[in-house]
């Protein structure tokens, strides 16, 4: 069961979505001032997804009553390739991959992706925050046709992310530290 859970978490991490162990400590706000952002498009307008600030991000992912806290090292090149909800990483597999600006300043996103043996996944949700110091993603995904029956179904998740500062020594862009100190690289997972 744990192996299936870690495998699922790693796959979801590629989409910047994951699930695993509990951790009740809240991330603290960074002391540095946020970096400047580009002007946002008008509400309802299709838009390029907001970009996360380069550095170390802590993610608290809650789904199905479980919480996983992980840390990921982001640089500008990785962010352009993967993005905060995986829209760039899975673009070739998706018949729909859309981000629009909402009137309240948040971002609405949706995708429909054929993940081969992983089934067809439809995801939609809302992201809020400045993407420089913190952001929150609330999403729902539905998977059908996956070879592994446990991958099928509807899942709701919440991702709370906070910028922790520059990536520490020894962390490369794409390195993600999971609970228990296990480290994976998202670029290696994507076959890059």
C-alpha positions as CSV (number, residue, x, y, z in Angstrom):
1,X,0.0,0.0,0.0
2,X,2.8,2.5,0.9
3,X,4.6,1.7,-2.3
4,X,1.5,2.5,-4.4
5,X,1.0,5.6,-2.3
6,X,4.5,6.9,-2.9
7,X,4.2,6.0,-6.6
8,X,1.0,7.9,-6.8
9,X,2.5,10.9,-4.9
10,X,5.5,11.0,-7.2
11,X,3.2,11.0,-10.3
12,X,1.0,13.7,-8.8
13,X,4.1,15.7,-7.9
14,X,4.9,15.8,-11.6
15,X,1.5,17.6,-11.9
16,X,2.4,19.5,-8.7
17,X,-0.3,17.5,-6.9
18,X,0.5,14.8,-4.3
19,X,-0.7,13.0,-1.1
20,X,1.0,11.2,1.9
21,X,2.0,11.8,5.6
22,X,0.6,14.3,8.1
23,X,2.5,17.3,9.3
24,X,0.7,19.9,11.4
25,X,3.4,22.6,11.3
26,X,2.3,25.7,9.3
27,X,4.8,27.3,6.9
28,X,5.9,30.7,8.0
29,X,5.7,33.7,5.7
30,X,9.1,34.6,4.1
31,X,10.8,37.7,5.4
32,X,11.8,38.9,1.9
33,X,9.6,41.2,-0.1
34,X,7.9,39.6,-3.1
35,X,9.4,40.1,-6.5
36,X,7.6,42.3,-9.0
37,X,5.0,40.6,-11.2
38,X,3.8,41.3,-14.7
39,X,0.4,43.0,-15.2
40,X,-2.5,40.5,-15.1
41,X,-4.9,40.0,-18.0
42,X,-8.5,41.1,-17.6
43,X,-10.9,38.7,-15.8
44,X,-12.2,35.9,-17.9
45,X,-9.4,36.3,-20.5
46,X,-7.3,33.3,-21.4
47,X,-3.9,33.8,-19.9
48,X,-0.5,32.4,-19.4
49,X,-0.4,30.8,-16.0
50,X,1.3,32.8,-13.3
51,X,5.0,31.9,-12.6
52,X,6.3,30.9,-9.2
53,X,9.3,32.8,-7.8
54,X,12.5,30.8,-8.2
55,X,13.8,29.2,-5.0
56,X,12.6,26.5,-2.5
57,X,8.9,26.1,-2.1
58,X,7.2,24.1,0.6
59,X,4.0,22.4,-0.5
60,X,1.3,21.1,1.9
61,X,-1.0,18.8,-0.2
62,X,-4.2,17.6,1.3
63,X,-6.4,14.9,-0.3
64,X,-8.6,12.1,0.9
65,X,-7.9,12.9,4.5
66,X,-4.2,12.8,4.2
67,X,-1.5,15.5,4.1
68,X,1.9,15.4,2.5
69,X,4.5,18.1,3.0
70,X,7.2,18.3,0.5
71,X,9.9,20.8,-0.7
72,X,10.7,21.6,-4.3
73,X,13.5,23.6,-5.9
74,X,12.3,25.8,-8.7
75,X,14.2,27.9,-11.2
76,X,12.8,29.9,-14.2
77,X,13.6,27.2,-16.7
78,X,11.9,24.5,-14.7
79,X,8.9,26.7,-14.1
80,X,8.5,27.2,-17.8
81,X,8.7,23.5,-18.5
82,X,6.5,22.1,-15.7
83,X,4.5,25.0,-14.0
84,X,2.6,25.0,-10.8
85,X,-0.1,22.5,-11.8
86,X,1.8,20.6,-14.5
87,X,0.1,22.3,-17.5
88,X,3.4,22.6,-19.5
89,X,4.7,19.1,-18.5
90,X,1.5,17.3,-19.8
91,X,0.7,19.6,-22.7
92,X,1.3,16.9,-25.4
93,X,-1.2,14.5,-23.7
94,X,-3.9,17.1,-23.2
95,X,-6.8,18.0,-25.5
96,X,-7.7,20.9,-23.2
97,X,-5.3,22.9,-21.0
98,X,-6.6,26.3,-20.1
99,X,-5.9,29.0,-17.5
100,X,-8.1,32.1,-17.2
101,X,-7.9,35.1,-14.9
102,X,-10.9,35.6,-12.5
103,X,-12.5,38.9,-11.5
104,X,-11.3,38.3,-7.9
105,X,-7.6,38.1,-9.0
106,X,-7.5,34.3,-8.8
107,X,-6.8,31.9,-11.6
108,X,-9.3,29.3,-13.0
109,X,-7.7,26.3,-14.6
110,X,-8.9,23.1,-16.4
111,X,-7.5,20.3,-18.4
112,X,-8.5,17.0,-20.0
113,X,-5.5,14.7,-20.5
114,X,-5.0,11.2,-21.8
115,X,-2.3,9.7,-19.6
116,X,-2.2,6.3,-21.5
117,X,-2.3,3.5,-19.0
118,X,-2.9,6.1,-16.3
119,X,-6.3,6.8,-17.8
120,X,-8.0,10.0,-19.0
121,X,-8.0,12.7,-16.3
122,X,-10.2,15.8,-16.2
123,X,-9.0,18.4,-13.7
124,X,-10.4,21.8,-12.8
125,X,-9.8,24.2,-10.0
126,X,-8.9,27.7,-8.7
127,X,-5.5,29.1,-7.6
128,X,-5.1,32.2,-5.5
129,X,-2.1,34.1,-4.2
130,X,0.8,36.1,-5.5
131,X,3.1,33.1,-6.6
132,X,6.0,35.1,-5.1
133,X,5.5,34.3,-1.5
134,X,2.5,31.9,-1.3
135,X,-0.3,30.4,-3.3
136,X,-3.3,28.1,-2.7
137,X,-4.7,25.6,-5.2
138,X,-8.1,24.0,-4.8
139,X,-8.7,21.3,-7.4
140,X,-10.8,18.3,-8.3
141,X,-9.8,15.6,-10.8
142,X,-11.6,12.7,-12.2
143,X,-9.7,9.7,-13.8
144,X,-11.3,7.0,-15.9
145,X,-9.8,4.1,-17.8
146,X,-6.6,3.7,-15.8
147,X,-5.1,0.2,-15.7
148,X,-4.6,0.4,-12.0
149,X,-8.2,0.5,-10.6
150,X,-7.1,2.6,-7.5
151,X,-6.2,5.4,-9.9
152,X,-9.8,5.8,-11.2
153,X,-12.2,8.0,-9.4
154,X,-12.8,11.6,-8.3
155,X,-10.3,13.3,-6.0
156,X,-10.4,16.7,-4.4
157,X,-7.2,18.3,-3.2
158,X,-5.8,21.5,-1.7
159,X,-2.2,22.6,-2.2
160,X,-0.8,25.3,0.1
161,X,2.6,26.5,-1.0
162,X,5.0,29.0,0.6
163,X,8.3,30.3,-0.6
164,X,11.1,29.3,1.8
165,X,14.1,31.2,0.3
166,X,16.8,30.3,-2.2
167,X,17.3,26.6,-2.9
168,X,19.7,25.1,-0.3
169,X,23.1,23.8,-1.3
170,X,22.7,20.3,-2.8
171,X,19.3,21.0,-4.3
172,X,19.1,21.1,-8.1
173,X,16.1,22.6,-10.0
174,X,13.4,19.9,-10.1
175,X,14.6,18.2,-6.8
176,X,11.6,17.4,-4.7
177,X,12.0,16.2,-1.1
178,X,9.2,14.0,0.1
179,X,8.5,12.9,3.7
180,X,11.2,10.7,5.2
181,X,13.9,12.5,3.3
182,X,13.3,10.7,0.0
183,X,14.3,12.9,-2.9
184,X,13.2,12.7,-6.5
185,X,13.8,15.0,-9.5
186,X,10.8,15.9,-11.5
187,X,12.8,16.2,-14.7
188,X,14.0,12.6,-14.3
189,X,10.4,11.4,-13.8
190,X,9.3,13.2,-17.0
191,X,12.0,11.4,-19.0
192,X,13.7,14.7,-19.8
